[in-house]
């Protein structure tokens, strides 16, 4: 493997990008992700961060990186989440560009080269390609995309557009734009002191990109260049914890304090914040009911009118569903959001 990696990574030149792979209990998929990183057609640095995995991820990462130029493993002493793992890799890296690769995803061998070409030529700070969404049984399928079914060239994305594209109903699904994996210019991140928020385990990508846009970054979305996002059940994005939604709401509130927000961006952030607050309030109500915490349940009705109305609607829906179930009519379709 080492000989192959040397030739593929272009060992005769300095790394043009650092590929960051945060790995937690990723023994089943890490090798696939890692090989797609080291086989890039331009020189890259690959940093795997084992986030205190409970399986054989750390041992596998050591074996994969052994003897491979530009590849190394960092180990977290305790599980701290993807934001902390990525930050550690970024701080330890040296290349002028940063690319994040999830440990269960993979890339085409020319993806980084194609992104670098446009980012450097056009002066883009964050350049993201539309992703291919694939399944384990069809790892290189190209029919299903994240953003567009057809080629669109490129879209220069404003903060208002980015935030709007991370809301329910923006394009028929939840938060497509938040799943992008842009090539990020290190110099911009350094100049503006930007890193992933380590207190977040939901929406940490969204918050970093939104902060960059608020600071004046150029974000461009282009046609697919070969990032394959493997669809999986039970992901954090599908099952939000109460505290994760609270942290996401706090992130929106922090963004709203930025002194130079355009009106459209401020309005978009307020809408996103309200949507998150509704979800957070619902989760808190569920937690209070499970704990039989009457004061916490009563406190829910002091929420703003829009949140109160959302809670009342959800409670009504649940009562209707339970009534149907008792009468043997089945649950019927459930509302989204």
N, C-alpha and C positions, 0 to 999 in steps of 0.2 A: 504493500500500500504506500509506503514512503516514497518509492521511486516514482510511482504514478503521480503522487501528490506534488512532488517537486516540479515535474514538468507542467502539470496543470496549473499550479499556482504561479508559474513564471518566476522561479527563484532568482533570476538575474536582476530583479528590480525591487525597489521599496514598495511596501504595501500601499495600494491606492485607496483601500477601504478596509474597515474593520467589521467583520461579521460577528454579531453578538448573539449567542445562543444561551438563553436562560433555561435550565433544565431541572425539573422537579419530578421524580418518579417517571422518567422518560426512557427507561431502559428499552422499551419495545420499539421506539421510533428514533432515538437519538442518532444512531449510525446513519440512517437515511438522510437526516438533516445535515449532519456533519459532512458527509461525503459530497453533498450538493454544494456545500460552502467551499471546501478545499479544492473542488474541481472547477472553480470559476476560471474564466479565460484570461483574467487580469490578476496581477499579484494582490493577494488579500491576506489579512491577518484574521485568524479565527479564534475567538475566545469563548470557551464553554464555561458557564458558571453553574456548578452543582449547588442547588439551593437546599442543602441538607436532605437529600433524597433518602427514602427509606428502602429503596430497592437497590439494584446493582448499577444505577446510573453513574455514580462516581467512579467505580472501577472501570466501567465501559469507557467513560470519557478519558481516563488516564491511558487506556489501551489505544484508543483512537488517535490521541494527540502525540503519542510516543513516536519520536523520529520524524514527525511531519513539520517542515519549516513553517514558521509563522502561526503555529497552532499551540494552544496551551489551555490548561484547566485552572480555574479558581474555585475554591470551595468555601461555601458559607457555613459557619459553625452552627447556625440555627436557621430554620426556614423563615425568610423575611419577605417573600413574595417577589414577583417578577420585576417590580420597579427597582427594588434594592439590588437585585442581581444584575440587572442591566446597567444601573449606575456604576456598580463596581467594575464591570467590564469596560464601560466608557472611560472611567478614570484611569484604567490600566492600559488603555489602548494608545496608539500613536498615529494612526492613519488620518488623513484629512477628511475622510467621510466615514459615517457610521451607518450600518445597515443591521436591523434586527431581524432575526429568523427564529420563529417559534420552533421548539424542539420536536414537534410532530408535523411540521411542514417541510417543504423542500423547494429548491429553485432550479431553473434551467441553467446550464453552465455559462451562458453568455449574458445572464440578466444584469449582473453588476456592471459589466462593460457597457451595455446599452444605456443603462441609467446614467453612468458617469459621463458618457459622451454628451448627452443632452444637458445634464445639470451644469457641467463645466462650460459648455458652449453658450448656454442661455443665462447663466448667472442665477440659477435656482438654488434656494436654500434647503427646501424639502421637496424632493421629487419622488412621487409615488406612482406605481403602475397599478392598473386595474388587476385584481387578483382572479385567478381561476379557483373556483370552489370545487373540490373533488372529494371522492370517497376512497376508503381504503382499497376497495376492489377495482377502482379506476383512477389510479394515482396521477395520470398524465392527461386526463380528459380536459378538453378546452371548451366545452359547450356552455358551461355555467360560469358566469362572471359575477363579480361583486357588484359592479356599478352599471355596466351597459352591455347589452347583448351584441351590439355592433361596434365597430371601431369608431372613435369620435375624435381622433387626433390628440388634442390636449385641452384641458380646462384649467385656467388659473383660478384658484379658489380663494375667496376672501374669508375673513373670520365669520361674518354673518352667514355666508353660504355653508361653511364648514359646520358651524353649530347647528344650523337648520337640518343639515344632512345627517345629524346624529340624534334625530327625534323620531318618535313613533309617527308613521304615516308619511315621512319625508319622501320615500320612494317605495312605499308598500311594505317595507320590512323595517325592523328596528336598527338604526344606527350603522348603516353601511359604511359611511366615511370613517368612522372610528376604527375600522378594522384594517385600514391601509397600513402598509409597511414601507414608509418612505426612506429613501437614501437621504441622510441628514448631514449638512455641512458642519463639521466640528467647530470651525471658527465662529459661526453664528451662535452655536450653543454656548461656547466659551465666553464670547463677548457679552452675552446677556444672562450669564449665570443660570442656564437652563439645564435641568435634570428631571428625571421622572420623580413624581411625588411618592415617597416611600410609605406614606400613610394610606395610599390608595391601592386596592386590589380589584377595583372595577373602574374602568374609564381612565386609567393612568396614561394610556396613549392619547386619548382625546384631550386630556388636560395639557400634556406637553405640547401637542401640536397647536392647541388653541393659544397657549402662552406664547409660542413662537410667532404666531400670526399677529397677536396683539402687540408684539415687539417689533413688527414690521417685516417678518419673514415673507419670502415668496414661496408659496406652496402651489405646485402644479401636479395635476393628475393626468396620466397619459395612458395610452393603450397598453394591454398586457405585455410584459417583457419576460414573464416566466416564473412568477411566484405562485406556487400551488398550495392553497390553504386547505388542509384536510378537515372536513366537517366531522365533528364529534359530538356525542351526546354528553350531557352532564357537565358542560363547561360553565365557567363562572358567569359568562354573559347570559346563560339561560336560567340560572338560579341565583338571584341576587340576595346577599345577606343584608340584614337591616343596617349594620354598621357601614357596609360598602356604599349603600345608597346615601347614607348621611355624609360620608366623605366626598361623594360626587357632588352633592348639593353644596357643601362647603367650598369645593373647587370653583363652582359657578359663581358663588358669592365673592370669592377672591378675584376672579376675572372681572367682575362688575366694578371692582374698585380701581381698575386701571384708568389712569387719568385721560388717556387719549383715545378712548373707544369711539368709533363712529356710531351714529344713531342706529343704523341698521344692525350693527353688531350688538349694541346694548339691548335692543328689542329682542333679538334672537336669543341672547343669553338669558333674558328674563323668561322667555317662553320655555326654554330648555330647563331652567331652574324650577319653574312651576311644575312642569311635567315630572321632574325628578322628585319634587317635594310630595306630589300626590302618591307616587310609588312608595316613597319612604314612609309617609303617614300610614299607608295601608299595611306595610310590613310591621310597623310599630303597633298598630291595632291588633294584628294577628298575634304578635308576641305577647301583648297585654292580655288578650283573651286566653291564650294558652297558659299564662302564669296566673290567671284569675286576679289580675292587678286592677282593681276597680278605679283607683285614682288615675292610673295611666290611661285607662279606657276613657274616663271622663275628660281628661286633658285633650284628647283628640278633637273634641268639638270646639276647642278654642283656636283651631287652625283657621286660616283665611277662608272666605266663602267658597272660592273655587275648589279648595282642598276638601272642605266640608261636603260640598256637593258630590265630589268624586267618591268620598267614603260612603256617603248615603247610597249612591248608585251601586257601588260594589256590594254593600250589605244587602240591598234589595235583590241584586242578581243572585247572591248566594242563597237568600231565602227562597227565591223562585226555583233554583236548581234543586234545593233540598226537598221542596214540596213536590216537584216533578218526580224525584227519585222515590219518595214515599208512596206516590200514587202509581208508580210503575211505568211512567212515561219516558224514562231515560233523561239524560242530562241535556241533550240538545246542544246547539252550537254555543260556544263560549265567546264572549267579546274579547277582543285584543285590547290591551292597555287598560 
